[in-house]
Amino acid sequence: MDFDVMVMPGRWTEAAELARRAEQAGFTGMTFVDTGQTPWMCIAAAATAAPSLTFTTGIAVAFPR
């Protein structure tokens, strides 16, 4: 069974550290929600820190209001 953790984007270093911790805790992936900023750079930082995890977006709004 796979378990993902849902997080909000923040600082890139925080995303990388959280990814390392999620990987060590046994999670299989991370879902970044789009709240206030786009999650793409946080996903890139997290993927570099924990390459065995899968990364997705909760929602990615192309043209926010």
The first five atom37 places (N, CA, C, CB, O) and aatype in JSON, in Angstrom:
{
  "aatype": [12, 3, 13, 3, 19, 12, 19, 12, 14, 7, 1, 17, 16, 6, 0, 0, 6, 10, 0, 1, 1, 0, 6, 5, 0, 7, 13, 16, 7, 12, 16, 13, 19, 3, 16, 7, 5, 16, 14, 17, 12, 4, 9, 0, 0, 0, 0, 16, 0, 0, 14, 15, 10, 16, 13, 16, 16, 7, 9, 0, 19, 0, 13, 14, 1],
  "atom_mask": [
    [1, 1, 1, 1, 1],
    [1, 1, 1, 1, 1],
    [1, 1, 1, 1, 1],
    [1, 1, 1, 1, 1],
    [1, 1, 1, 1, 1],
    [1, 1, 1, 1, 1],
    [1, 1, 1, 1, 1],
    [1, 1, 1, 1, 1],
    [1, 1, 1, 1, 1],
    [1, 1, 1, 0, 1],
    [1, 1, 1, 1, 1],
    [1, 1, 1, 1, 1],
    [1, 1, 1, 1, 1],
    [1, 1, 1, 1, 1],
    [1, 1, 1, 1, 1],
    [1, 1, 1, 1, 1],
    [1, 1, 1, 1, 1],
    [1, 1, 1, 1, 1],
    [1, 1, 1, 1, 1],
    [1, 1, 1, 1, 1],
    [1, 1, 1, 1, 1],
    [1, 1, 1, 1, 1],
    [1, 1, 1, 1, 1],
    [1, 1, 1, 1, 1],
    [1, 1, 1, 1, 1],
    [1, 1, 1, 0, 1],
    [1, 1, 1, 1, 1],
    [1, 1, 1, 1, 1],
    [1, 1, 1, 0, 1],
    [1, 1, 1, 1, 1],
    [1, 1, 1, 1, 1],
    [1, 1, 1, 1, 1],
    [1, 1, 1, 1, 1],
    [1, 1, 1, 1, 1],
    [1, 1, 1, 1, 1],
    [1, 1, 1, 0, 1],
    [1, 1, 1, 1, 1],
    [1, 1, 1, 1, 1],
    [1, 1, 1, 1, 1],
    [1, 1, 1, 1, 1],
    [1, 1, 1, 1, 1],
    [1, 1, 1, 1, 1],
    [1, 1, 1, 1, 1],
    [1, 1, 1, 1, 1],
    [1, 1, 1, 1, 1],
    [1, 1, 1, 1, 1],
    [1, 1, 1, 1, 1],
    [1, 1, 1, 1, 1],
    [1, 1, 1, 1, 1],
    [1, 1, 1, 1, 1],
    [1, 1, 1, 1, 1],
    [1, 1, 1, 1, 1],
    [1, 1, 1, 1, 1],
    [1, 1, 1, 1, 1],
    [1, 1, 1, 1, 1],
    [1, 1, 1, 1, 1],
    [1, 1, 1, 1, 1],
    [1, 1, 1, 0, 1],
    [1, 1, 1, 1, 1],
    [1, 1, 1, 1, 1],
    [1, 1, 1, 1, 1],
    [1, 1, 1, 1, 1],
    [1, 1, 1, 1, 1],
    [1, 1, 1, 1, 1],
    [1, 1, 1, 1, 1]
  ],
  "atom_positions": [
    [[0.85, -1.15, 0.0], [0.0, 0.0, 0.0], [0.9, 1.23, 0.0], [-0.97, -0.01, 1.21], [1.9, 1.27, 0.72]],
    [[0.54, 2.22, -0.8], [1.31, 3.45, -0.9], [0.64, 4.54, -0.07], [1.45, 3.9, -2.37], [-0.59, 4.67, -0.04]],
    [[1.48, 5.33, 0.6], [0.99, 6.46, 1.39], [1.74, 7.71, 0.97], [1.17, 6.2, 2.92], [2.97, 7.73, 0.94]],
    [[0.98, 8.75, 0.64], [1.55, 10.04, 0.3], [1.24, 11.03, 1.41], [1.01, 10.55, -1.05], [0.29, 10.86, 2.18]],
    [[2.04, 12.05, 1.49], [1.82, 13.13, 2.44], [1.52, 14.4, 1.64], [3.06, 13.32, 3.4], [2.2, 14.68, 0.65]],
    [[0.52, 15.17, 2.07], [0.16, 16.4, 1.38], [0.78, 17.58, 2.12], [-1.38, 16.56, 1.27], [0.63, 17.7, 3.34]],
    [[1.46, 18.45, 1.39], [2.16, 19.59, 1.99], [1.88, 20.84, 1.18], [3.68, 19.32, 2.09], [1.45, 20.77, 0.03]],
    [[2.15, 21.99, 1.79], [2.06, 23.26, 1.09], [3.46, 23.7, 0.69], [1.36, 24.35, 1.97], [4.42, 23.45, 1.43]],
    [[3.59, 24.34, -0.45], [4.91, 24.82, -0.83], [5.41, 25.89, 0.12], [4.89, 25.36, -2.25], [4.64, 26.7, 0.64]],
    [[6.69, 25.88, 0.34], [7.32, 26.87, 1.21], [8.7, 27.17, 0.67], [0.0, 0.0, 0.0], [8.89, 27.31, -0.54]],
    [[9.65, 27.27, 1.55], [11.04, 27.46, 1.11], [11.57, 26.17, 0.51], [11.94, 27.92, 2.29], [11.18, 25.08, 0.92]],
    [[12.43, 26.31, -0.45], [12.97, 25.13, -1.14], [13.75, 24.22, -0.19], [13.88, 25.55, -2.29], [13.67, 23.0, -0.29]],
    [[14.49, 24.81, 0.73], [15.26, 24.0, 1.68], [14.34, 23.23, 2.61], [16.22, 24.88, 2.49], [14.64, 22.1, 3.0]],
    [[13.22, 23.85, 2.98], [12.25, 23.16, 3.83], [11.6, 22.0, 3.09], [11.17, 24.13, 4.31], [11.35, 20.95, 3.67]],
    [[11.33, 22.19, 1.8], [10.73, 21.11, 1.0], [11.69, 19.93, 0.88], [10.36, 21.63, -0.4], [11.27, 18.78, 0.94]],
    [[12.97, 20.23, 0.71], [13.97, 19.16, 0.61], [14.08, 18.4, 1.93], [15.34, 19.75, 0.22], [14.14, 17.17, 1.93]],
    [[14.11, 19.11, 3.03], [14.21, 18.46, 4.34], [12.96, 17.63, 4.64], [14.43, 19.5, 5.44], [13.06, 16.52, 5.15]],
    [[11.8, 18.16, 4.32], [10.56, 17.43, 4.53], [10.52, 16.17, 3.66], [9.35, 18.33, 4.22], [10.02, 15.14, 4.1]],
    [[11.03, 16.25, 2.46], [11.08, 15.08, 1.58], [11.99, 14.0, 2.17], [11.58, 15.47, 0.17], [11.65, 12.82, 2.14]],
    [[13.14, 14.4, 2.7], [14.03, 13.43, 3.34], [13.33, 12.75, 4.52], [15.32, 14.13, 3.83], [13.42, 11.53, 4.69]],
    [[12.64, 13.55, 5.32], [11.94, 12.99, 6.49], [10.79, 12.07, 6.07], [11.4, 14.11, 7.37], [10.58, 11.02, 6.67]],
    [[10.06, 12.46, 5.04], [8.95, 11.63, 4.55], [9.48, 10.29, 4.02], [8.16, 12.37, 3.44], [8.89, 9.24, 4.25]],
    [[10.59, 10.34, 3.32], [11.21, 9.12, 2.79], [11.65, 8.21, 3.94], [12.41, 9.47, 1.89], [11.42, 7.0, 3.89]],
    [[12.27, 8.77, 4.95], [12.73, 7.99, 6.1], [11.56, 7.43, 6.9], [13.61, 8.86, 7.01], [11.67, 6.36, 7.51]],
    [[10.43, 8.13, 6.9], [9.25, 7.68, 7.65], [8.47, 6.6, 6.91], [8.34, 8.86, 7.93], [7.55, 6.0, 7.47]],
    [[8.82, 6.35, 5.65], [8.16, 5.29, 4.91], [7.09, 5.73, 3.94], [0.0, 0.0, 0.0], [6.41, 4.89, 3.35]],
    [[6.91, 7.03, 3.77], [5.94, 7.5, 2.78], [6.47, 7.19, 1.38], [5.67, 9.02, 2.93], [7.68, 7.06, 1.18]],
    [[5.56, 7.08, 0.42], [5.97, 6.77, -0.95], [5.9, 7.98, -1.87], [5.11, 5.66, -1.51], [6.42, 7.94, -2.98]],
    [[5.27, 9.05, -1.42], [5.17, 10.23, -2.26], [4.75, 11.46, -1.5], [0.0, 0.0, 0.0], [4.39, 11.41, -0.32]],
    [[4.81, 12.58, -2.21], [4.39, 13.86, -1.66], [3.5, 14.56, -2.66], [5.62, 14.74, -1.3], [3.77, 14.56, -3.86]],
    [[2.42, 15.17, -2.15], [1.53, 15.98, -2.98], [1.63, 17.42, -2.5], [0.05, 15.46, -2.91], [1.37, 17.71, -1.34]],
    [[2.02, 18.3, -3.4], [2.14, 19.72, -3.07], [0.9, 20.44, -3.56], [3.43, 20.34, -3.69], [0.53, 20.33, -4.73]],
    [[0.25, 21.18, -2.67], [-0.94, 21.95, -3.06], [-0.52, 23.32, -3.58], [-1.91, 22.1, -1.86], [0.55, 23.82, -3.24]],
    [[-1.36, 23.91, -4.39], [-1.08, 25.21, -5.0], [-1.8, 26.27, -4.2], [-1.53, 25.24, -6.5], [-2.93, 26.64, -4.52]],
    [[-1.16, 26.77, -3.15], [-1.77, 27.77, -2.28], [-0.85, 28.97, -2.16], [-2.06, 27.18, -0.89], [0.05, 28.98, -1.33]],
    [[-1.08, 29.97, -2.96], [-0.29, 31.19, -2.86], [0.92, 31.23, -3.75], [0.0, 0.0, 0.0], [1.34, 32.31, -4.17]],
    [[1.49, 30.11, -4.03], [2.63, 30.05, -4.95], [2.62, 28.71, -5.66], [3.99, 30.28, -4.2], [2.07, 27.73, -5.16]],
    [[3.23, 28.67, -6.81], [3.23, 27.42, -7.56], [4.22, 26.44, -6.92], [3.6, 27.67, -9.05], [5.24, 26.86, -6.38]],
    [[3.93, 25.17, -6.98], [4.73, 24.18, -6.26], [5.93, 23.64, -7.04], [3.86, 23.05, -5.87], [6.66, 22.8, -6.51]],
    [[6.14, 24.08, -8.27], [7.11, 23.4, -9.13], [8.54, 23.42, -8.6], [7.09, 24.04, -10.49], [9.21, 22.39, -8.65]],
    [[9.01, 24.53, -8.1], [10.39, 24.59, -7.62], [10.55, 23.81, -6.31], [10.82, 26.04, -7.41], [11.61, 23.24, -6.07]],
    [[9.52, 23.79, -5.48], [9.58, 22.98, -4.26], [9.62, 21.49, -4.62], [8.37, 23.28, -3.35], [10.32, 20.71, -3.98]],
    [[8.87, 21.11, -5.64], [8.9, 19.72, -6.09], [10.28, 19.37, -6.61], [7.83, 19.46, -7.17], [10.78, 18.27, -6.35]],
    [[10.9, 20.27, -7.35], [12.25, 20.01, -7.86], [13.25, 19.84, -6.73], [12.69, 21.15, -8.78], [14.1, 18.95, -6.77]],
    [[13.17, 20.69, -5.72], [14.07, 20.59, -4.57], [13.83, 19.3, -3.8], [13.91, 21.79, -3.65], [14.78, 18.64, -3.38]],
    [[12.57, 18.94, -3.61], [12.24, 17.72, -2.88], [12.67, 16.48, -3.65], [10.73, 17.66, -2.59], [13.15, 15.51, -3.06]],
    [[12.5, 16.5, -4.97], [12.89, 15.36, -5.8], [14.39, 15.14, -5.79], [12.4, 15.55, -7.22], [14.86, 14.0, -5.87]],
    [[15.14, 16.21, -5.7], [16.6, 16.09, -5.61], [17.0, 15.48, -4.27], [17.27, 17.47, -5.79], [17.95, 14.7, -4.21]],
    [[16.3, 15.83, -3.22], [16.64, 15.35, -1.87], [16.18, 13.92, -1.63], [16.03, 16.25, -0.83], [16.83, 13.19, -0.88]],
    [[15.08, 13.51, -2.24], [14.52, 12.18, -1.99], [14.02, 11.59, -3.32], [13.34, 12.24, -0.94], [12.82, 11.58, -3.58]],
    [[14.94, 11.1, -4.15], [14.56, 10.64, -5.49], [13.66, 9.4, -5.53], [15.79, 10.36, -6.28], [13.08, 9.11, -6.57]],
    [[13.54, 8.67, -4.44], [12.69, 7.47, -4.46], [11.21, 7.79, -4.3], [13.13, 6.52, -3.36], [10.37, 6.92, -4.56]],
    [[10.87, 9.01, -3.89], [9.47, 9.4, -3.71], [8.85, 9.79, -5.06], [9.35, 10.57, -2.71], [9.56, 10.15, -6.0]],
    [[7.53, 9.72, -5.14], [6.81, 10.26, -6.29], [6.24, 11.61, -5.87], [5.68, 9.29, -6.79], [5.87, 11.81, -4.72]],
    [[6.17, 12.54, -6.82], [5.72, 13.9, -6.51], [4.6, 14.29, -7.44], [6.89, 14.9, -6.63], [4.66, 14.07, -8.65]],
    [[3.55, 14.88, -6.86], [2.41, 15.34, -7.63], [1.95, 16.69, -7.1], [1.25, 14.32, -7.58], [2.38, 17.13, -6.03]],
    [[1.08, 17.33, -7.86], [0.46, 18.58, -7.4], [-0.97, 18.28, -7.03], [0.54, 19.7, -8.48], [-1.64, 17.49, -7.68]],
    [[-1.44, 18.93, -5.97], [-2.84, 18.8, -5.6], [-3.71, 19.49, -6.63], [0.0, 0.0, 0.0], [-4.76, 18.98, -7.01]],
    [[-3.26, 20.63, -7.07], [-3.9, 21.38, -8.16], [-2.86, 22.38, -8.64], [-5.24, 22.1, -7.7], [-2.14, 22.97, -7.84]],
    [[-2.8, 22.56, -9.93], [-1.88, 23.54, -10.5], [-2.71, 24.48, -11.37], [-0.74, 22.85, -11.33], [-3.18, 24.09, -12.44]],
    [[-2.88, 25.7, -10.92], [-3.67, 26.69, -11.64], [-2.76, 27.43, -12.6], [-4.37, 27.68, -10.66], [-1.79, 28.06, -12.18]],
    [[-3.07, 27.36, -13.88], [-2.22, 27.98, -14.88], [-2.33, 29.5, -14.84], [-2.58, 27.47, -16.26], [-1.32, 30.2, -14.94]],
    [[-3.55, 30.03, -14.69], [-3.74, 31.47, -14.69], [-4.6, 31.89, -13.51], [-4.38, 31.92, -16.0], [-5.81, 32.05, -13.65]],
    [[-3.98, 32.06, -12.33], [-4.76, 32.47, -11.16], [-5.28, 33.89, -11.32], [-3.92, 32.36, -9.88], [-4.74, 34.67, -12.1]],
    [[-6.3, 34.2, -10.58], [-6.88, 35.56, -10.66], [-5.94, 36.59, -10.12], [-8.19, 35.64, -9.91], [-6.26, 37.77, -10.11]]
  ]
}
